[in-house]
């Protein structure tokens, strides 16, 4: 579909429309806004993208995305080296960081086990994880994986692999969300919450 | 009225019905008309107000009026216990079937919590003669009618089993991966078996106490070859999956577990397996089970379910037919029944409303009669 704009601009719109959360219409609006606000948006954005394109890479230690071989979390001396939080994806790591409650380090698996999708232990960053644990500093691994069939399968699998290495393996609790009302919870969540009840 | 009934039903572009609108007062509904007029289509549309693929097990897209290609919609006012709900389900374009309850989008499983719908269709006449799959589905619908969360356990089990089957086909020997999947299968599987057993015992209790003209059936769950089923506990399943890996790998699929269970029925008074009974007796057993299921639900859910009985009158003699109608009315269930002639429903008298369905140029026309 032609917008009557030049070929390069249409190319930009087509690329933007592939981004999550954007479609052809919102991509056109975004591109138009950028061009109108050239100094404020377009130039800085182009520069930022060039820089990110040149420097963005996966942290060799944890799999987080940063701009150097080791990410800021892995190099920070303030981070507790004895606790490791294992997540499925970088977006999960970022979600944990937004909450600002976890002071340990991370390990990003890059997916969860799914035989149907052809994702096995070799596709996940498991050897690296086992190497990290075997180095001896880590005392506890927290499995922060989704409450899906694949997520739980992966959690079970990891627990079996990591416990023999002499560390404590824990998983995030499942149950009533903060600020949530029981009335709105599905049966599965209520039964998980009931099983995981604790004394006050 | 503390009960469960449709008070209004609207179909748009659903199979042969371009547009249908029926208001009911909660009484049973007798639908009559010639073959191919579109009677069963009305029952199928109502069955879509429960989770799953409905009484024909058809793909949602196939229910559209083929000529139009714009999808279909079923809109119903459902009186459930003390409340009325507006339930809309349908398909638009290529999208999956959508459900809204009182104007809010909902998951299909949510339908199971407000409506309980049981059906009996002619293909089920061969239930005791054919493969275990149909009987398992019959058993699972029974379990689902008492415990809506049965659906979630089944989905979890199926999902983990598909993954395990993939591993088996790929000849994977990663014991840890099998352990992890089998753990989930064992948990979900134990829940599935428990709700099935619970359903059977509720139906058995409902048969014991009942004054009914229909024969009693003794139901039990067996293994795939009719052998006694193991207890189905989490531990038992976990062991069975682990021990069966080598054999399963040779077969390329999981050969043990609740997905292989079968339902066995015995005509209690004759102590005869259902499959050896006459066609008429088998039909009577099925009706007996549906009625028992409905009575048990009236107790546990608080209202008898909506019954969809397709061509049920045709196979019964006059006395049995009258007995069936009496039992439905005593139960207070809204039964939607089909038959070719109005006279099949004479014994109902004023206890039911009637719909006359005819067909003209491939389109159904429906006329309500008081």
Interface residues (C-beta under 8 A of the other chain):
Chain A: X113 X114 X115 X116 X120 X121 X149 X150 X152 X153 X154 X155 X156 X157 X160 X161 X187 X188
Chain B: X148 X149 X152 X156 X159 X160 X162 X163 X164 X166 X167 X170 X172 X174 X176 X177 X179 X180 X181 X183 X184
